[in-house]
Amino acid sequence: MSYGVMNMKLSQFGKQFTSGAGILSLMDDLGNALASGGDDMIMMGGGNPGHVPGFQDIIQKRLQFLASDKDSFQKLIGVYDPPQGEKDFVDVLAGLLRREYDWDIGPENICLTNGSQAGFFLLFNMFAGPCSDGTSKKIRLPLAPEYIGYADLGTNDDFFISNRPRIEMLEDNLFKYHVDFDNLNIGAETGAICVSRPTNPTGNVLTDSEIAHLDLLAKEHGIPLILDNAYGVPFPGIIYTEAKPVWNENIIVCLSLSKLGLPAARTGMIVAHEKVIKAVSGMNAIMNLSTGSFGAMLAHEMVESGEVLSVSQNIIKPFYQQKMEKAAAHFHTQLEGTPYKMHRPEGAMFLWLWFKDLPITSHELYLRLKARNVLVVSGHFFFPGLEHFWQHQDECIRVTYSQDEELVKKGIEIIAEEVKRAYS
């Protein structure tokens, strides 16, 4: 007997979302390692934030209050929020951004999503894909490498178009990517521009002038500029250089509570023109009925008081900066004698390593490291939308330094051993 589901024919949508996405590979590695005990696996692949003691103390006290206060507890677990998100949190977030940065916004300019990944799925498919006039639009990534989680969010294959960066070579085996504006030719095919700041995977922070230039280009072409600030300003502020928070009616700013230290709460925030917020809220209603209120209620007090900014500056940022400095120094020591380069670490919780003319691909290096119980992410996943193959794609890896320092140190030593073995 033949059962239909066992011989199921997937729609184009079904095939698109079951076809070996890079983010699926990353999360599968992460989840399987943790589910099987994970004691022997050194987790330097996924972007799971570290457990920041000072921050977790604040959240634990807040959770204890919510659990002990009857009205708050009932609201936490037993009430649907509106599709725009938990109203009180939306109000205090608008107040914070208006007060601290003079952004001309109100609650009508903010919408919550069940994690920023869900938010990007909605935004990307709002502005790109097949259009009613028969044309098709794409999301423009002005420089690759760019976030692995974007690559498979489109509902068709040909969804992104990206540009190679301009590479600035620096002292001490460092380099930095810049937007190559001379070769950034935005045409009618572009529905929106998107950049992450700091960039995941490289820790690159686009300069204020680069952001201003992208904003100008977006306005000239009548398209939005989407800024992914999941690691950036105003919070969690994991930035080790200067970066000004920026918003206007043509910019869509995406924030997250995950890297602040609440990844399990799945709370993303979109700050945008009222028309965009209405559209996203409608999509929220269709896909989710409403967004979860757990993260919003946990963070409400610190956002209302502005404490979230001091926590970001005085607890979150130093926690990661110290880890970054130790990991970077250890890489420089261990990789001495090899033709490696490291992207200047300017933010986020990653180091991006470039092994020029590596005799094996970065994916093969990933497999060799995985066999030695060290998980990293192969660089080839981070280049969606490039028109032509670029060898650089197969010469880079992303390494996370957010976890236990001794394990990270051990992982770096194993990475260096395998890199030297590959070159030899």
C-alpha positions as CSV (number, residue, x, y, z in Angstrom):
1,M,0.0,0.0,0.0
2,S,1.3,3.4,-0.9
3,Y,0.8,6.3,1.5
4,G,0.6,9.8,0.1
5,V,2.8,11.5,2.7
6,M,5.6,8.9,2.1
7,N,5.6,9.8,-1.6
8,M,4.9,13.5,-1.0
9,K,5.7,16.0,-3.8
10,L,6.8,19.2,-2.2
11,S,5.7,22.6,-3.5
12,Q,8.4,25.1,-4.6
13,F,8.1,26.6,-1.1
14,G,8.5,23.2,0.5
15,K,11.6,22.4,-1.6
16,Q,13.1,25.8,-0.8
17,F,12.8,25.3,2.9
18,T,14.0,21.7,3.1
19,S,17.1,21.9,0.8
20,G,20.1,21.9,3.1
21,A,20.2,25.5,4.2
22,G,23.4,26.8,5.8
23,I,21.6,27.9,8.9
24,L,20.0,24.5,9.2
25,S,23.4,22.9,9.1
26,L,24.7,25.3,11.8
27,M,21.8,24.8,14.1
28,D,21.7,21.1,13.5
29,D,25.4,20.8,14.6
30,L,24.7,23.0,17.6
31,G,21.5,21.1,18.6
32,N,22.9,17.6,18.1
33,A,26.1,18.3,20.0
34,L,24.2,19.7,22.9
35,A,21.5,16.9,22.8
36,S,24.1,14.2,22.9
37,G,25.8,15.7,25.9
38,G,28.1,18.0,24.1
39,D,30.8,17.5,26.7
40,D,33.5,16.6,24.3
41,M,32.5,19.1,21.5
42,I,34.1,22.5,21.6
43,M,31.3,24.8,20.4
44,M,33.0,27.5,18.3
45,G,30.4,27.5,15.5
46,G,27.0,28.9,16.5
47,G,26.3,32.3,17.7
48,N,24.8,31.3,21.1
49,P,25.6,34.2,23.5
50,G,27.7,33.6,26.6
51,H,26.1,33.4,30.0
52,V,26.9,36.9,31.3
53,P,26.6,36.7,35.2
54,G,25.7,40.3,35.8
55,F,23.0,40.3,33.2
56,Q,21.5,36.9,34.3
57,D,21.3,38.2,37.9
58,I,19.1,41.1,36.7
59,I,16.9,38.8,34.6
60,Q,16.5,36.2,37.4
61,K,15.3,38.9,39.8
62,R,12.8,40.2,37.2
63,L,11.6,36.6,36.5
64,Q,11.1,36.0,40.2
65,F,9.0,39.2,40.4
66,L,6.8,38.2,37.4
67,A,6.3,34.8,38.9
68,S,5.3,36.1,42.4
69,D,3.0,39.0,41.3
70,K,-0.4,37.5,40.4
71,D,-1.4,40.1,37.8
72,S,2.0,40.0,36.0
73,F,2.1,36.2,36.0
74,Q,-1.4,35.9,34.5
75,K,-0.4,38.4,31.8
76,L,2.9,36.6,31.2
77,I,1.4,33.2,30.5
78,G,-2.3,33.7,29.7
79,V,-3.0,36.7,27.4
80,Y,-2.6,37.1,23.6
81,D,-0.8,40.3,22.8
82,P,-1.9,42.3,19.7
83,P,-0.1,41.4,16.5
84,Q,2.2,44.5,16.9
85,G,3.5,43.0,20.1
86,E,3.2,43.5,23.9
87,K,1.8,47.0,24.1
88,D,3.5,48.3,27.2
89,F,7.0,47.2,26.0
90,V,6.4,48.8,22.6
91,D,5.5,52.1,24.4
92,V,8.6,52.1,26.6
93,L,10.9,51.2,23.7
94,A,9.6,54.0,21.6
95,G,10.1,56.3,24.6
96,L,13.7,55.2,25.1
97,L,14.6,55.7,21.4
98,R,12.9,59.1,21.3
99,R,14.5,60.3,24.6
100,E,18.1,59.0,24.0
101,Y,18.5,59.4,20.3
102,D,15.9,62.0,19.3
103,W,14.3,59.6,16.8
104,D,11.0,61.0,15.7
105,I,9.0,57.8,16.5
106,G,6.0,56.6,18.6
107,P,4.6,53.2,19.3
108,E,3.1,53.1,15.8
109,N,6.7,52.8,14.5
110,I,7.6,49.6,16.4
111,C,6.6,46.0,15.9
112,L,7.8,42.9,17.7
113,T,8.4,39.5,16.0
114,N,9.1,36.0,17.3
115,G,12.8,36.4,17.0
116,S,14.6,38.6,14.5
117,Q,15.0,35.7,12.0
118,A,11.2,35.7,11.7
119,G,11.2,39.4,11.2
120,F,13.7,39.2,8.4
121,F,11.6,36.5,6.7
122,L,8.6,38.9,6.7
123,L,10.6,42.0,5.6
124,F,12.6,40.3,2.8
125,N,9.5,38.7,1.3
126,M,7.6,42.0,1.6
127,F,10.2,43.8,-0.5
128,A,11.5,41.1,-2.8
129,G,10.3,38.3,-5.0
130,P,7.7,38.2,-7.8
131,C,5.6,41.4,-8.1
132,S,2.1,42.0,-9.4
133,D,3.5,43.9,-12.5
134,G,5.4,40.8,-13.6
135,T,8.8,42.0,-12.4
136,S,10.9,40.3,-9.7
137,K,12.8,42.1,-7.0
138,K,15.9,41.1,-5.0
139,I,17.4,42.0,-1.7
140,R,20.7,43.8,-2.2
141,L,23.6,42.9,0.2
142,P,26.1,45.6,-0.5
143,L,29.0,43.5,0.7
144,A,29.5,39.8,1.2
145,P,30.3,38.0,3.5
146,E,27.0,38.5,5.2
147,Y,24.8,36.7,7.7
148,I,24.3,33.0,7.1
149,G,20.7,33.2,8.2
150,Y,19.6,35.5,5.3
151,A,20.6,33.1,2.6
152,D,17.5,30.9,2.6
153,L,14.8,33.3,3.7
154,G,13.5,34.0,0.2
155,T,10.6,32.1,-1.2
156,N,12.5,31.5,-4.5
157,D,16.1,30.6,-5.4
158,D,17.2,33.8,-7.1
159,F,16.5,36.1,-4.2
160,F,19.7,38.0,-3.3
161,I,22.3,40.0,-5.2
162,S,25.5,40.9,-3.4
163,N,28.8,42.6,-4.1
164,R,32.4,41.7,-3.2
165,P,33.9,44.0,-0.7
166,R,36.9,46.3,-1.0
167,I,39.6,44.8,1.2
168,E,41.9,47.0,3.2
169,M,45.1,45.3,4.3
170,L,46.2,46.3,7.8
171,E,49.2,45.7,10.1
172,D,49.6,42.7,12.4
173,N,48.0,40.2,10.0
174,L,44.7,42.1,10.1
175,F,42.4,43.3,7.3
176,K,39.0,45.0,6.9
177,Y,36.1,44.8,4.5
178,H,34.6,48.0,3.1
179,V,31.6,48.6,0.8
180,D,33.0,48.9,-2.8
181,F,30.8,51.8,-3.8
182,D,32.6,52.2,-7.2
183,N,31.1,48.8,-8.2
184,L,27.8,49.0,-6.3
185,N,25.3,49.4,-9.2
186,I,21.8,49.4,-7.9
187,G,19.2,48.8,-10.6
188,A,15.5,48.2,-10.9
189,E,16.0,44.7,-9.7
190,T,16.7,45.8,-6.1
191,G,13.7,45.9,-3.7
192,A,15.7,46.7,-0.6
193,I,19.2,47.1,0.7
194,C,20.3,45.1,3.8
195,V,23.4,45.1,6.0
196,S,24.2,43.7,9.4
197,R,26.1,46.1,11.8
198,P,28.3,44.6,13.3
199,T,28.4,42.1,10.5
200,N,27.9,38.5,11.3
201,P,30.2,36.6,10.4
202,T,33.2,39.0,10.3
203,G,32.7,41.4,13.2
204,N,33.0,44.2,10.7
205,V,31.3,47.5,11.7
206,L,30.4,49.6,8.7
207,T,31.5,53.2,9.3
208,D,29.0,56.0,9.8
209,S,29.9,57.4,6.4
210,E,29.2,54.0,4.7
211,I,25.8,53.9,6.4
212,A,25.0,57.5,5.3
213,H,26.1,56.6,1.7
214,L,23.9,53.5,1.7
215,D,21.0,55.6,3.1
216,L,21.4,58.1,0.3
217,L,21.5,55.4,-2.4
218,A,18.3,53.8,-0.9
219,K,16.5,57.1,-1.0
220,E,17.6,57.9,-4.5
221,H,16.2,54.5,-5.7
222,G,13.0,54.7,-3.7
223,I,13.8,51.6,-1.6
224,P,14.3,51.0,2.1
225,L,17.6,50.4,3.9
226,I,17.4,47.6,6.4
227,L,19.9,47.7,9.3
228,D,20.3,44.5,11.2
229,N,21.6,45.7,14.6
230,A,21.2,42.3,16.4
231,Y,24.7,42.8,18.0
232,G,24.8,46.5,17.6
233,V,23.6,49.9,18.8
234,P,21.7,50.9,20.8
235,F,21.7,47.5,22.5
236,P,23.3,45.0,23.2
237,G,26.1,47.3,22.0
238,I,28.7,44.6,21.3
239,I,30.8,47.1,19.3
240,Y,34.5,47.9,20.0
241,T,34.7,50.9,17.7
242,E,32.6,54.0,17.0
243,A,29.1,53.6,15.6
244,K,26.2,56.1,15.8
245,P,22.6,54.8,16.1
246,V,20.7,56.0,13.1
247,W,17.1,55.9,11.9
248,N,14.8,57.8,9.6
249,E,11.6,57.0,7.8
250,N,13.4,55.3,5.0
251,I,15.5,53.1,7.3
252,I,14.2,49.9,8.9
253,V,16.2,49.2,12.1
254,C,16.0,45.6,13.4
255,L,16.9,44.9,17.0
256,S,17.0,41.7,19.1
257,L,17.0,40.6,22.8
258,S,18.9,37.5,21.9
259,K,22.5,38.8,22.1
260,L,21.6,40.9,25.1
261,G,21.4,37.4,26.7
262,L,17.8,36.2,26.0
263,P,18.1,33.9,23.0
264,A,15.4,31.5,24.3
265,A,12.9,34.4,24.6
266,R,12.8,34.8,20.8
267,T,12.1,38.5,20.7
268,G,12.9,40.7,17.7
269,M,12.0,44.4,17.3
270,I,11.4,46.3,14.0
271,V,11.6,50.1,14.0
272,A,10.2,51.5,10.8
273,H,7.7,53.8,9.0
274,E,4.2,53.3,10.2
275,K,3.2,51.6,6.9
276,V,5.9,49.0,7.3
277,I,4.8,48.3,10.9
278,K,1.2,47.9,9.8
279,A,2.2,45.4,7.1
280,V,4.4,43.4,9.5
281,S,1.7,43.4,12.2
282,G,-0.8,42.0,9.7
283,M,1.7,39.2,8.7
284,N,2.3,38.5,12.4
285,A,-1.5,38.0,12.8
286,I,-1.7,35.6,9.9
287,M,1.4,33.5,10.8
288,N,1.4,33.7,14.6
289,L,-1.9,35.2,15.8
290,S,0.4,37.2,18.1
291,T,4.0,37.4,19.3
292,G,5.2,36.0,22.5
293,S,5.3,38.3,25.5
294,F,8.0,36.5,27.6
295,G,11.0,38.5,26.3
296,A,9.1,41.8,26.3
297,M,8.0,41.4,29.9
298,L,11.4,40.3,31.1
299,A,13.1,43.3,29.5
300,H,10.4,45.9,30.1
301,E,11.8,47.4,33.3
302,M,15.3,47.9,32.0
303,V,14.1,49.4,28.8
304,E,11.7,51.8,30.5
305,S,14.4,53.0,32.9
306,G,17.2,53.1,30.2
307,E,19.2,50.6,32.3
308,V,19.4,48.5,29.1
309,L,21.9,51.0,27.7
310,S,24.2,51.0,30.8
311,V,24.0,47.2,31.1
312,S,25.0,47.0,27.4
313,Q,27.9,49.4,27.9
314,N,29.2,48.3,31.3
315,I,28.3,44.5,31.4
316,I,27.7,43.0,28.0
317,K,30.3,44.8,25.9
318,P,33.3,44.3,28.4
319,F,32.3,40.6,28.8
320,Y,32.7,40.0,25.0
321,Q,35.6,42.4,24.4
322,Q,37.8,40.6,27.0
323,K,37.0,37.3,25.4
324,M,37.7,38.7,22.0
325,E,41.1,40.1,23.0
326,K,42.2,36.8,24.5
327,A,41.0,34.7,21.6
328,A,42.6,37.0,19.0
329,A,45.9,37.0,20.8
330,H,45.9,33.2,21.1
331,F,45.2,32.9,17.3
332,H,48.0,35.2,16.5
333,T,50.4,33.1,18.6
334,Q,49.2,29.7,17.3
335,L,49.0,30.7,13.6
336,E,52.4,32.3,13.4
337,G,54.2,31.0,10.4
338,T,51.1,30.5,8.3
339,P,49.7,33.0,5.7
340,Y,46.6,33.8,7.7
341,K,44.7,37.0,8.0
342,M,42.1,38.0,10.6
343,H,39.4,40.6,10.0
344,R,39.9,43.4,12.5
345,P,37.5,42.5,15.3
346,E,35.2,45.5,15.7
347,G,32.1,43.9,17.2
348,A,29.7,40.9,17.6
349,M,31.2,37.6,19.0
350,F,33.1,36.2,16.1
351,L,36.6,36.1,14.6
352,W,36.8,35.8,10.8
353,L,39.9,34.0,9.6
354,W,41.2,34.1,6.0
355,F,43.7,31.4,5.0
356,K,44.9,32.7,1.6
357,D,45.5,30.0,-1.0
358,L,44.5,27.2,1.4
359,P,45.1,23.9,-0.3
360,I,41.8,22.5,0.9
361,T,38.4,24.2,1.0
362,S,37.0,25.8,4.2
363,H,34.3,23.2,4.2
364,E,36.9,20.4,4.2
365,L,38.7,22.2,7.1
366,Y,35.3,22.4,8.9
367,L,34.9,18.6,8.5
368,R,38.5,17.9,9.7
369,L,37.9,20.1,12.8
370,K,34.5,18.5,13.4
371,A,36.2,15.1,13.4
372,R,38.4,16.5,16.2
373,N,35.4,17.7,18.2
374,V,35.8,21.4,17.3
375,L,32.8,23.1,15.6
376,V,33.4,26.2,13.4
377,V,31.4,27.4,10.4
378,S,32.8,27.2,6.9
379,G,33.0,30.6,5.2
380,H,31.4,29.5,2.0
381,F,27.9,29.8,3.6
382,F,28.2,33.6,4.0
383,F,28.3,34.7,0.3
384,P,24.7,34.6,-1.0
385,G,23.9,36.4,-4.2
386,L,27.5,36.7,-5.7
387,E,27.3,36.4,-9.5
388,H,30.7,34.8,-10.0
389,F,32.7,32.3,-7.9
390,W,35.3,33.9,-5.7
391,Q,38.1,31.7,-4.3
392,H,38.0,33.8,-1.1
393,Q,34.7,32.1,-0.2
394,D,36.5,28.8,0.3
395,E,39.4,30.3,2.3
396,C,37.6,31.6,5.4
397,I,36.0,30.3,8.6
398,R,33.9,31.9,11.3
399,V,34.9,31.2,14.9
400,T,32.8,32.1,18.0
401,Y,34.6,33.1,21.2
402,S,31.6,33.5,23.4
403,Q,31.9,30.2,25.3
404,D,34.2,28.9,28.1
405,E,37.7,30.5,27.7
406,E,39.7,27.4,28.3
407,L,37.7,25.4,25.8
408,V,38.0,28.2,23.2
409,K,41.8,28.3,23.8
410,K,42.0,24.5,23.3
411,G,39.8,24.8,20.1
412,I,42.1,27.5,18.8
413,E,45.1,25.2,19.2
414,I,43.4,22.4,17.3
415,I,42.3,24.8,14.5
416,A,46.0,26.0,14.2
417,E,47.2,22.3,14.0
418,E,44.7,21.5,11.2
419,V,45.5,24.7,9.3
420,K,49.2,24.0,9.4
421,R,48.6,20.4,8.4
422,A,46.6,21.6,5.4
423,Y,49.3,24.0,4.2
424,S,52.0,21.3,4.7
